[in-house]
């Protein structure tokens, strides 16, 4: 197979002008069917793939899509970012991944850097309460942006995430139906808006079942959830009165810390009447099925969230202007029963 070094050589070899080739590589449907077939036959014949980044430097926008998450050390966001990266590449875009690492100033620095790169668009999971709303609002007016997982009301073209009410409703219903009503175990200072939504949903769920909501809020800030959960569970379980048999943790990372504390205090966790505690949680953290015991949880639909998030942004890019009224889409969660409850 003949190696083609650049688009000028490919234009000469294929018999198609360079401007027409540029038009094709930007949008294959923008050229006539016969021309498209000619170019695609030449691509099969010659070993050539264009440098899309270099091609687009002379355009208003590149083929780059920025992906911004709160903390890449968090396995949930790691999995979401991985899924979005793969979807971007499948769609012919070049993903650029960034992490704010829990720092609102770093979050704005990332957006400033992205603005200078002139990306085609940005997929953005903001920190939430600690985010600089005014700066993010300014960015969203300049760059096509779709928010995912963590919402800031009114910003971006759309929000796509998980229905946090469905997480809590399913786990509370299951725990009440099969044993003692749950105590809700959460951080005193939530790391993102989803934690507050789960708090509110727990209160509503218990009240709908005519039960008194019992909530334990543990001290701690930041994203080191396992350590915060470990310390908080030690304080709770070392007291004079052991809590009722069911514990519902706000997220799986807190639950992993809780399980470690129970083990250290010689308390058994599981479904049997002989076990001291049942523990359930939310998110289906990639490691939750490997905990000991494996963690009963409620799972995100990673695939659905990632697919719709990217498709919404691509629709916005292709449209060339706002898609109209901002839309919010929240996917239902799925209860995953394992040994801890």
N, C-alpha and C positions, 0 to 999 in steps of 0.2 A: 504494500500500500504506500502510495506517495505521501510524504510528509509535507504539509503546507504550513509555512511559518506565520503568515499574517493574512489579513483580509484582502490586501491588494493581490497577493498570489492566488488566493481562493477565487477572487473575482475573475482573474484571468483564466484560471483553470475551469471554472464553472460556466463562463460566458454570460455572467450576470453582473450588472454594474454594481459598483461599491455602494452607492446610495440605496439601491434596491435591496442589497444584502443587509444593510443596516436596518432598513425598514422591516425586513423579514425577521431579523433576530430580536427586534423590539416587540414585534407582534406578527407572528406567521400569517394570521388571517388578514393582514393589511395589504397583502400582495395577491395578484391573480392566482387562481388555482394552478394554471399551467406553469407559472413562474415558481410557485411554491414547490410543485413536484420536481421541477428542474433543480432547484436548490437542494432539496432533500435527497435526490439521486446523487448529486455531487458530494453531499456530506457522507453518504454511504460509501462512495468511491474513494474519497480522500480522507486522510487522517487529520481532520481540522475541527477544532472547537474554538469559538471566538473568546477573547478576553472581555467578558461582559463589563467588568469594572472600567477598563480602559475605554471601551466603546461609549460608555454612558457619561464620561467626564464632560463631554461637550453638550450634554443635555441638561435640562433643569434638574432632573432627578436621576439617581443611579438605580440599579436593580437591588440595592441593599435594603434589607429589612432589619431594623434594630429590635432586639428582644431584651427587655429590661425586667429583672426580677428583684425582690427584696433581699434575698440571701441564698446564694448558690450552695452553701453548706447545708441548707435545709433539703432533705431528700425529696420532699414534695415538689419544691421549685426546681430542683435538679431534674426530676422526671418530666415536669411540664416543659422546661427549657429544651430538654433532649427531644421530646415529641415535636415541639414547635420547629426546632432546627430541621428535623427530618422533613416535616411538611413543607417548609420554605424551600428546601433544596429540590424536593419533588416538583414544586410549582415553578422552578426555574429562577428563584431568587437566591441571593447570597445573604444568609443570616449573620448578624453580628451580635454576640451575646454579652450582656453586661449585668453586673450585680452591684446593688447599692450597699450590701453588707450591713443593713439595718441603719444606715446613716443618711438622714434627710439631706444633708449638704452634698454628700456624694451622689445622691439621686439626681439633684439638680445639675451637678457637674457632668453627669452622664448625658442628660438631655441637652446640655449646652454643646457637648462634643458631637452628639448625633446631629444637631441642627447644622453644624458646620459641614458635615458629611453629605448633606442633602439626600437623606434616605428616601426611598419610595414610600416608606411608612414605618410605623413603630407599633410593636405589640408590648403592652406595658402593664405590669402588675405593681402598682404603687405600694409604698409602705403603709399608707392609710392615714391614721390620725396625726402622725408626725410629719407627713408630707407637706411641702410648701405649696398649698393649693394655688395661690396666685401665679407662681412661676410655672406650674404644670398647666394651668389654664392657658397661659400665654403660649406655651409650647404646642398645645393641642390645636390652637388656632393657626399655627404656622406649618405643622407637619401632620399628615393623616395619622391618627392614633386610635387604636382600639384597646380598651382596658380589659384585662382578664383576671380572674380569681378575686382580686381585691378592688372594690369599687370606690370611686370618689364621685358622688352624685353630680350629674350634669356635665362631666368632662369626657372628652373623646367622642368619636363617632358612635360607639356602642360599648356595652359591657357584656361580657360572656363569662359565666362562672358556674358555681354549684349552688344549689338551693340548700342553704344552711338549716332552714326549718326542717327539711326532709331528713337531714342527718339526725337531728335530735328527736323528732317525732318517732322515727323508726326505732331508735335505740331505747327510748323511754318506754314505748309501748311493749317492746319485747321484754325488757327487764321487769316491768311491773307484771306482765302476764305470766312470767316464769319464776318469779321469786320476789324478794324484798324490793321495795321501791328504791331508786338510786339516789345517792348523794352526788351533787355535781362538783367536780374538782377542777378549778381553773386558776389562772394567774390573776393576781390583784390588779396588775397593769397589763391589759391586753396588748399583744404585739401588733395585731392588725384588726380591721373592722369585722372580719369573720368571727373572731372570738366573742365580740359583743353581741353579734346576731345569734350565736349559739346560746349565750347566756339568756337572752330574751326568750328564745324558743324553748329553753328548758322550763322557764317559769310558766309559759303558756301551756306547755305539754302537761305539766304536773297539775295545773289548775283545771285543765279540761278533764282530767281523770279524778278530780275532787281530792287531790293530794297536796300536802304542804310542800312547796319547793324548799329543799335544804341545799345550801351552797357553801362550799369551803373555798375561800379565796386565799391563795398562798402568795407570800411576798416574792418579788423577783422581777427584774426587767431584762430586756434584751432577747436574744434568740437561742440561748443555751438552755432549751426547754427540758432536756433530760436531767440536767443537774438541778434545775429549779424544781422539777417534779420529785426528784429523789429527796431533796431537803424538805419540801412541803409534806410529802408522804410520811417521812420520819416523824415530823412534828405531829401529824394527825394520828398515826398509828401507835405512837409511843405514849399517848395520853392515857389517863385512867380508864376511859371508856372507849372500847373498840366501836367504830361506826357500824351501822347496819351492813348487811352482807353485800350490798351492791354499790359499786362506785362507777360513775360515768365521768370520764376525763374529757376535757374540752378538745384535746387533740392527742394523737398517738404518741408524740414525742414526750409529752407529760406522762402518758400512761407507761411508757418504757421506764421512766424514772420511778414511777409508782411501783411497778413490778419488782424493780431492783431493791427498793426499800422493803417491800414485803418479804422478799427472800432473806435480806439481811436480818430481819426481825423474826425469822422462823415462822412466818405466817403463810399458809398455803392459799393459792389462788386457783379457782376452777369452778366447774359446774356442779360438782357433787355436794350433797348435804354435809359431808364431812369436811369440806374446804372452809377456811375461815372467811374468804371474800370472793365475790365475783367482780371482775374489772372489765369494763367495755370502754370504747373510745370512738374517735372520728378521724377519718382521712384515708385509711388503708395505706399508711406509710410503707414504703417498699420493704422495710425490715420487720413489719409487724407480724407477719406469718412465721418469722424465725425466732420470735421471743419465746420465753419459757415461763409459763405456757404461752402458746400462740394466742395472739390478741384478737378477741372479738371486736369488730369495728364497723364503720360505715364508709363505703368507698366512693371516691370521685369517679366520674366517667372522664378520664384523662383524654381519651381519643375524641369524644364528642366535643369537649371544650376546646381542645387544640384545633380540631378541624374547622369548627365554626368561627373561631377567633381569626384564623388566617384567611378563611374565605371571605369574611366580612371586610377585612382590610384590603384584600385583592379587589373586591367589588368597588371599594372606595377609590383605590388607585386607578382602576380601569375607567371608572365613571368620570374622573377628573374634577369632581366637585363633591360637596357634602351629599350624603345619602338621604338627607332630610332629618326628620325627627329622630333623636337619639333613642335607640332600642336597648332593652335589657333582656338577656336570656339566661335563665338559671336552670341547670340540668338536675334532675332528681338523683339522689344518692342511692346506694345499694347496700343493704345490710349483709355483712359477711360474718357468719357464725363460726367461731373457733373455740379453743379449749378454755380460755380465760373466763367465759361467761356462757 
